[in-house]
């Protein structure tokens, strides 16, 4: 088999039994790999009645067919299961080195079921897996675990680790890879903790066979040249993912003060251009990537001192910066470092803290009722002091916010639901659909909830990408519904291709659809053309959405949080603008082949995508 190893390892932790599953080439062609392959495995082999943290729920780590081929952006992997935060499809994508290393161990995916009898970690080698006692790792932060396991198994080992947040039941616990790379969203780290697994160490030496290695090499040179010439990629390298934060603040794209404001003047200086030299001290990258967009920071003294460490990405700068009206970049670096070590998603965590800050400011929360804690706009020190309590589940406020903002608002009531920014229970990323309406329909129809990496809608509206081969070459105005439903449907299918190939969107922007197909064919012999590649993306989308319906999602969940649908009065360019969801939704439903009455795929759509086996299960 080319591109893939042809083998999945299923580990029943309760029985301490391993099963190697051989997969047919057709499965790989139809579901691509990564998140698509994980969805197929979960549907075929999982207990779909299991709750997210039940032993019977599956947790799947899957690499894509292109992992390990040395292209910029091709080294990612996906972690998938049922989300404890939202109750539906859970998916987290991560860069770094672990995905290629999983394949070098001989596996395309690792499937965990059951629960280990004692705290353990998994040691993966060439065609091997071993359950190792981890009683000495309990309660340690992710960086400590990484250091200890690399000391034990060699510095070249690739480590996934969870922190205290996941161990203590925070519903948005993340998984850290080699300290600086995060499988952040939907609580997959908490699912990992529920299985009594603290870490997964991989070190392999197996080689990947490709259908046409010379063509892969030739296209890699061409791709790297295109990445080098791409304006966005060129900015991301020296300035990181916050390269355009300043300009986006002026546009009204950056949420401020828990999404209640569109302007925070001091926040404009959180953009990447302002911290090129201090505290940034270096740049890191994922395996084989020339973009090198990951900042490294050092703060030598003061209350926010940290040694050399991974710096904050754009989303974290939003949640611990503009969302809280905090403009102290060193403090954001400290909050990021603590979040990484404690092991929780900074989007849900920071958004939940911003929601709670509004509760304090409006008098709904009082310090005497919450262990003396008082959160205020701009008081980042109170937030930093609170983070260890949050991860430990220490106190009333920590227990409340450990559920995420949506469940917390449902518990508190008193109108606080109006301050939410989620879709399907997942807090929105730091790009405001009131500025770019396409983000609104993309968030609402994402398979996992509000998400900007489940699709490419954002890049179209910014003018940073176009895909003329599939009709995505129009002038997409931000505050307009024109063509957005069609574009969001097509980019949702593209997003599934990215997350199944496990390819970074940044370095994927310069790739045309035909080039995509040629890479898949040269690497994995998939036999794709543009139509069959897009059909594979649509197949993955419909399967993942189907799992959401099986787990309780309905058409009523395909919406945005009320705060996003509330006009702003102070945004620079998007005053009084809210997305025209009705127009975009009707167009999306038509283009995606969904039923208007319940947003389920029609039987014809399922059969056209070789998913007829879902029709009776979904009742269509």
N, C-alpha and C positions, 0 to 999 in steps of 0.2 A: 504494500500500500504506500502511496506517495502522500507527503504533506502531513499525514496523521500517523500515529503509531498503531492505530487499529485496535486499541485495547483500552478498556475502562476498568479501574479497580474499585470494587464495591467492598467497603469495610463495615461489617456488622459489629459495632463496638460492644453491644450487649453480649453477644456470643463469642467475641474475639475471633471471628471467622472472616476470611478474605475470599472474595470471588473475583476472578478475572473474566470480564465480559468481552467477547469478540464482537465487534460491530461490522455490519456490512457496509461497503462503500456507498450504497444507496442512501443510508441514513446520514452519512456525512454530507453527501451532495444535497440532500433535501433540507437539512437543518444546519449546515455550514460548520458548526463547532461552537465553542464558547457557550454563550447564553442560550443559543438555539439548541445545541446538543443537550444542555442541562435541562431545558424545558421538556424535551422529548423523554429523557431519562426519568424525570420526576413524574411525568404523566404515565409512562409505561410501568415503572417499578415502585412508585411511591404509594404510601397510604394517603390518599387524598382527603380522607376524613380526619386525619391527624391535625391537631392544633400546632401552631408554629414551633412551640417549645416542647412538644411531646417527643418521646424517643422515636416514634414511628415516622416522624417528619424527616425527609431527606435533606441533606445539605450537599451541594455539588460544587466542586472546584473544577473549572474546565478551561483549557487553553484552546486557542484557535488554530486552524491549519497553517497559518503563516508564522506562528510563534517560533522564533529561533532562526528565521531566514535572514536576519541582519538588516532589515529595512527600518528606517526611522518610523517609530510608532507601532511596530508589529509585535511588541513583546508583552502585551497586556494579557490578563486572564479575567474570567468572570466567576463570581461566587453567587450561587442562586439557591433559593428555597422559598418557603412561605414566610413572609415578613411578620415578626412579632409586633411591629409598630403599626402596620396597616391591615394585617390579616390576609393580604392578597399576594400577588407575585412580588417576590423580593429579589433584588438583583443589585450587585455592587461590582463595579469594574475597577481594576487596579493595574498600574504599570509596574515598573521595576524589573526584576529578574526572575521571579518565581515561576511565571508561566512557561517560559522556555525550559526552565529546569525540570518542571513536571514532565514535560515531553522527553527530556534527556533521561528521566528515570524509566521511560517506556510507556507512559500513560497519557492519554488525551484528557482524562477526567478522573478525579477522585470523588467517590460517592460515600458519604458518611450516613449511617443509619444506626439507630439504637443509642445507647449511652454507656460509656466506659464505666466500669465498676469503681474506679478510683481516678483521681486527677491524673491525666496522662498527656503525652504529646506523641505525635506520629513521626517516625523517621522513615523517609522514603529514600530508596537507593535504586540501583539498576534492577528492574523487575521485582522489587521487594518493598515490603512495608512492615514496620515493627511498632507495636504499641509500647511506649516507654513510660515509666513512672515519672510523674511531674509534681509530686507532693511538695518538693522544695521550691516550686515556681509559683505556687498559689499566692495571689495578692500582689505579685511583683508587676511593675509596669512593663509596657511593651519593649522599651529600650533595654531594661535590665534583662528581660528574657532573651532578647536578641543577642546581647553580649555573652550571656552565660551559655547559650546553645552553640554559638560560633566558637567559643573557647573550647567547648566539649567536642564538637564535630568538625571543626575546621572553618577558617575564615571564608572559604569559598562556598560554604553551605548557604542556602537561601532559606530564610526563616519567615514564616507567618506567625504572628503572635496576637493574642488578645490581652486586654488589660483589666484592671479592677472594675471598670464600668460594666463590661459585659458579664463578668463573674457575679456582680451584685445585681444583675437583672435590669440594668438600664436598657430600655427597649430599642435603642439605636446604637448599641455597641458596635464598634468597627473592628476591622482586622488590619493590622499593620504589617507591611512587607519591608524588611530591611530598614526599618525606622522611618524612611522618608516617603513611602508609597502607601496609599490608603485605599482599602476596599471599604468605602465609607457609609453608603446609604442603606437604608431599610433594615438595619439591625442584624446583619448576617453574623457579626461577631457574637451577638447574644445567643443566636442559634448554636454556634460553635461551642459556647460556654455551656449550653444546656446538655451538650453531649459529653461534657467533662473533658474536653480537649483544649488545652492551653496553647498549643503551638503545633505547627507542622513544619518539619525540616526536610528540605529536598536537596539531594546531591547526586547527580547522575552523569553518565558518560556516553549514553547511547546516541547514535547519529540519526539525523533526519534525512530520509531519502526524498528527493524531489523528482518530479516527472521530467523537467527540462532545466537542469541546474545552470546551464550556460545562459539560457534566456532569463532565468531569475537574476543572475548576476548582471546581465546587460540592463535589465529593467531597473535593478537597484541603483545603478549609476545614474540612470535617467531620472529616477524618482528623487534621489538625493540632490541632484542639480535643480530640480523643480522646487524642492523644499527650500533650498538655499536662496532661490530667487523670489520666493513668496513673501510678500510684504508682511503678512500677519506672523508667519513663522520667524521672520527676521526680527520682529519686535519682541516676540515672546522669549527669544533667547536671552538677550541682555537684561530685559525688564521684567521677565516672568509673566504670569497670567494676569497680573494687575496692570499690564502695560497701558491699557486704554481706559483705566478707571476715571481719570480726570475728565476726558472728553465725554464719557458716558454719563457722568454726573450732570454735565451741562445739558445733555439730551433728555434727562429724566429717566434714565435706565437703571440707576442705582437706588435700591430701596433704603430709606432712612427712617429712623425713629419707629421701628416696627412697621414699616410700610405705610406710615401715616403721613409721611413727608417725602417730597421729591427733591429736596435740596438741603445740603449740609456743607457750607462753604469750607470749613476746616477739613472736611473729608476729601476735598479735591487733591490734597497733598498726600493722600495715601496711595496715589498711583505709582507705578513702577519707576517712573523717571525720577521720582524724588528720593529713592533709596537705592540708587545704583551702587553707591560706595559705602554707605553707613546706614544700617548695620550689615548690609549684604557683604559677605566676604568670599563668596564663590558661587558656582553653579553646578548642579548635579543633573543627571539624566537617567533615562531608562535604557535598558540594554539596546545598543545599536543605534540610538537616536542622536542625530546631529543638532537637533533644536536646542537641547539642554536648557529647558525652561524652568527647572526647579531651583529656586533660590536657596542658598545656604547663608545663614546669618550667625553672627556672634555679638553678644552684648556683654561686655566685660565687667561692668559695675552698675550699681544702682539697684532699685527694687525689682527690676525686670531682668536681672543678669541671668544669662544662660550661656553655656559653652557652645562651641560650634554645633549647629543643629539645623535640620530642615526648616526653611522659612515658610511663612504663610502663603497660601494660594489666594486667588481673587475671592473665592467664596468665603473663606475665613476672615479675610480683611473686611468683607461686608458684614458678616454676622457679629464679629467682635469689634467692628469699627463703626461704619455708618449706621447700622441698625440700632446701635446703643448710643449714638452721638459721641463716640470716642474717637479722637484724632491722634492719639499717642501710638505711633507705630511700634515702638519698643514694647509697649504693653500688649499689643496684638501678637507680637512674636512670642511673648511669654504665655499668653493664653493658648496659642497654637501649640507650643511645646508641651504644655500641660495636657491639652486635649489629646495629642498624639500618644503621650505616655499613659494617660488614664484610659485611652481607647474608646472614644466616642465620636460620632459624626458631628462635625462642627456646624453643619447647616441646620440640622434638627436641634442640636444642643443650643447653639447661639440664638436661633429663632425662638426657642422655648423660653430662654432667658429674656429676650426682648419682649415677648408677650407678658411674662411675669413682671418686668419692669413697668410696663403700662398698667398692670393691675395695681402695683404699689402707687404709681403716680396718680391714679384715679381713685385711690382710697379703698379699693376692694380688698387689697391685701394690707395688713397692718403688721409692723415688726413684732408686736407682742404676740401675734398669732403664729408667727413663723420663726420661732427660736431667735428672735432679735435681729433677724436679717432684714436689711432695707436696700433694695435695688433702686437706683436713680439714673436718669439719663446722664451720661458722661462719667459716671463713677465706675470706671473699669476695675479699680482696686477691690471694690465689693464683689464684683464678678469673679475676679481671680481668686479671692478668698473662698468663694462659694464652690468653685469647680471640684476640689477634692471631696467636699460634702456630697455633691451631686453624684460623683462616681461611687461613693461609698453607700449611698442611700441613707445618709445621716441627716435626720430631721424631716420635718413636715414638708418644707418646700422642695427638698431633694427628692423625696418620694413622689411628690406631685409631678415635678418636671421630668423625672425619669421615664414617664409615660409619653413624653412629647407634648407639644402644645395642644394638639387636637383633643386627645383624651383628657388633658388637664382642663381645657375649657368646658368640655362636656361635664366634668365633675363639678366645676365651680359655677358655671352658668353666669347669671347676673349680666347678661349681654356681652360677655367676653368672647363669645363665638364670633362676633362681628370683627374681631381683631386678628382673625386667622388668615393665612396666605396659602393654605394647602390645596392640593387636589388628592382625593382618595386617602387622606390622612397623612400624606407626605408633604412636609413643608417645602415651599418653593425655593429654588435657587435664587441667587442675587441678581436677577435680570427682570425688570418690571414690564409685564404685558401691557400696562397702560401706555408705555412708550412704543413697544413693538407688539402689535396685536397678535401676530402669528405665534408668539410665545404663549399667548393665552390658550389657543386651541391646541397647541403642542403639549402644554402642561396638562390640560384637561383630558387629552386622549392618550397620554403616555401609559404604557402597560403597568408601570410601577407607581404612578402618582406623579406629582409635579416634578419635572425633570427636563434639563436642557441637553443632556447627552443621550437621550433616547431618540433623538431626531437631529436634523441639521437646520431647523427653521431659523434659528438665531443668525446663522452665517448668511443665509439668503437675505434676510432683512437688513443686515449690516452691509451688504454688498461685498462680502468677503469670499463668497463662493457662488458658483452656478453649475448646474448640471444639465446642459442643453440636450444631451442624449435622451433625457426623460422629460423634457419640457419645462425644466426649472431654470428658465433664463429670462424671466420677466422683471420689470422694475417694481420690486416689492416695497411699497411705501410703508413705513412703520405704523402709522395710525390710520390704517385702511384695511378693510376686510377683503379687498379684491384679490382673487386667486389664492387666498391664504388657506382655505380648506383643502383644496387640491394639493397645494405645496406641502402642507402639514402631513397629509396622508402619505405622500410619496417620500417625504423625509423621515417619517416614522418607519417606513420599510427600510430606508437607507440606514437609519439608526440601528435597526436590528441586524443589518449586515455588519456594521461596525462592531457591535457588541458580541456578535457571534464569531467574526474574524478576530475579535479582540485587538482592534486597531484603533489607535488614537485619532480623534477627529482633527487635531491640529495638523499633523502631517498627512492626514487623509484628504484635506481640503484640495491640494493640488492634483489629486487623482481623478481622472475621468472615469465614468462607469465602464467604458470599454477597457481601459487599463486595469480596472479592478478585476474584470472577468479574465483578462489575460494572465494576471498574477495568480489568481485561483487555479487556472488551468495549468500554468507552468509549474506551480508548486504541487498541487494536489490532484491534478487530472480530473477536475470536476466537469469539464465539458460545458461550461457556462457560455452563454451569450448574454447580451444586455437583458433580454426578456426573462431568461431563466434565472439570472442572478437576482433581478428585482422580485421575481416570483418566490424565490427562496426567502428573501427578506420579508415579504408579505406573509409567507407561511409561518415564519417564526413569530411575527407580530400576532397573528390570529391565534396561534397556539397559546402564547403567553397571556393574551387577553382572555382566552377560554378558561385558563386556570383561574384567572381572577373571578370570572363568573361562577365557576364551580365553588370557589371559596367565599362567595357571598356578595361580590360587587354587582352593582346594577347601573343602568343608564343614569340614574339620579346622581351617581358619583362622578360622572363625567362633567365636572364643573370646577370653577375656581373659588377659592376662599372669598368670603364677603369683603374683606379689606381690599383685595385687588380690584374688586368691582366697584369700589368707592372712588369717585374722582378726587384728584389732588387739587389744592389751591396754590401750591408754591413751586411746582416743578417748572423748570426753565422752558421746556418745549412741549410738555404733554398735559398741560392744565385741562381739566374737565374731560379728559380722554379716558374712556373705558372700552375694552374690546367689545366689538359687536359679535358676541358669541353665537347668537342664533344663526346669523348668516354663515359664519365660518363652519359651525357645526353641521348644518344641513349639507354644505358642500363636502365636508370631510366624510360624512356618513355615506354619501353617494359614491365618492371616489374610492373609499375603502371597501365597498360592498357590504355595508352593514344595514340592518333593519332599522328604519326610523323609529319604530315604537319602543325598542328595547336596546338598541345599539349592539345586538349580537350579530355575528356574521350570518348572512343568508345561507341556506343549504347549498345554493349554487356557488357561492363564494368558497365555502369549505371544500366542495367537490372539485372545484377548479384548481385548488391548491393542494390536492391530495390529502385533505383533512376530513374526508367524509366520516371517519370514525368518531368525530366530535359531534356530529349533527344530533344524534339521539340524546347524547349526554347533555347537550345544551337545550334540547327541546325545540329545535328549529327545523 
